[in-house]
Amino acid sequence: MSATPAHSRRRAYWLKTLHEWHWVSSAICLIGLLLFSITGFTLNHAGQIEAKPKVQNKIAQLEPALLRQVIEQLPAAQDSKDRAELPASLRAWVQDHWDVDTRGREAEWSRDEVYLSLPRPGGDAWLRLNLQDGELEYERTDRGWLSYLNDLHKGRNTGLAWSWFIDIFAAACLVFAITGLFILKMHAGNRPFTWPMTALGLVVPVLLALLFIH
């Protein structure tokens, strides 16, 4: 029995709508899919890809007047470690002399020292101030651009903006996949291998997980 004109118009409308949503979401996802696909490969072979970290170390001695000012700006030290942002004077000194931005970062502080961890994608860093003698030490480790991209893939130490990007990208991928599924459904009548191939995409990873992952 042939389709009625109303049914044909309805089908054409939904097919056009699905195609529009599908190509828009694919355009949004394209670069992200390339990035996450490449870094998925590099993460899977991380053990075979050699990384050569570069370590940079800086040491300085704070002037007595600045050290006293820093100590005065610190919260009252307790026996156990607590957390608080670096005093404004110390943040300004570190920014001016070493070009290190510590805004919004909470440091561990105690009676003897202040320690600030500065993790970032593709590397690590930390800052330590000895409150007894005023020695300030900064160390930065850079593991290279590949490690940077891998950390972007994992969302490791990437901040709020990148976290939002991952969420939006994931939502766009869902739109891309779901609209693609409905487009497959609308064309499945003329393409008998549609559902066997779709099922294969589910069966293969399930079998691999059941048989080879213990």
Secondary structure, DSSP 8 states (H G I E B T S, - for coil): ----HHHHHHHHHHHHHHHHHHHHHHHHHHHHHHHHHHHHHHHHTTTTS----EEEEEEEE--HHHHHHHHHHS----SS-EEEE--HHHHHHHHHHH----TT-EEEE-SSEEEEE--BTTEEEEEEEETTT-EEEEEEEE--HHHHHHHHHHTTT-HHHHHHHHHHHHHHHHHHHHHHHHHHHHHGGG-TTHHHHHHHHHHHHHHHHHHH--
